[in-house]
Amino acid sequence: MMKHYLLYVLFGLLILPAFGQGVTEYYKVPEKSKQYKRLLNRFGGPQVRDRWYVALDGFVRTDRAQLDNSLNGLLQSDLVGKVGWGMTLGWSFRERWMVEGSYARMPVHTQMSLINTNPLLSYRSANERSAFMLRGKRLLVSTSKPWLRSGFWLSGGMWVVPNNGYQTGSVSVTGNRYPDRWEASESFQLNSQTFTNPKMTALAEVGVEYNVRLSNAFDLGISARKLWGLSTAITTDVTYIAKRTAAEQAQLQGAGSGMSYGVTLRYSFVTRRHLSNVLEVRGKTGHIH
């Protein structure tokens, strides 16, 4: 009988470790990597230290040149609206601050129109179209807490516009003007020449943007920005000659002041997080590690 009892004890000692291992695996805590991913998807925004991203910008920009003399209502400066595009490299810090550098195809214009004349005339000139920008952004209101990236941002920046000082065009027009319905028409000749500034010029910018986080890597932004030209990038000189009046001069100066309305798609190619804290979720029951 003692031999049988000893066999039963030895058999039990062999079975218990295997059974215990199965129970342990059943109640095993999820792997840290899986827990990290789950918590990151839910609470990962505040844990992002910084991101590097590239962006493609598309926008519609308006500008109007300043006219110093309308030639008694003959000449006017028109508002110009053009589609542009740009590329951006940016850095985000703690999902609350951004710094961006951009290149954009963003021309500065002068456009004049002749009123009450035959033929009707509208003439537009533009500079070299290239511009370079440095912009800063600050998150005002988040609409996707705790991720923070979706929300309203306030931005401010400076644009630098390179110019070459070349003549970009000239116009010479002969026609008839109708000052009043009761007056006879008068013949005139109008000559204009357009030059770009030989020096670099600059624009200041203030804007607001609503940013939408599409995924961990992609964002979509919709923006409206106001631009102020700080110096003249392009100038059109006009000479008006009529039979019954002395020759008159007018000048249009294009500095780029206007508005910009755009859409931006961003791709984050580097994201760095606070790995030591991302698995710490504070709640009423304590900590989860």
Secondary structure, 3 states (H helix, E strand, C coil): CHHHHHHHHHHHHHHHHHHHHHHHHHCCCCCHHHHHHHHHHHHCHHHEEEEEEEEEEEEEEEEECEECCCCCCCEEECEEEEEEEEEEEEEEECCCEEEEEEEEECCCEEEEEECCEECCEEEEEECCCEEEEEEEEEEEEECCCCCCCCEEEEEEEEEEECCCCCEEEEEEEEEEECCCCCCCCEEEEEEEEEEECCCCEEEEEEEEEEEEECCCCEEEEEEEEEEEECCCCEEEEEEEEECCCCCEEEEEEECCCEEEEEEEEEEEEEEEECCCCCCCCCECCECCC
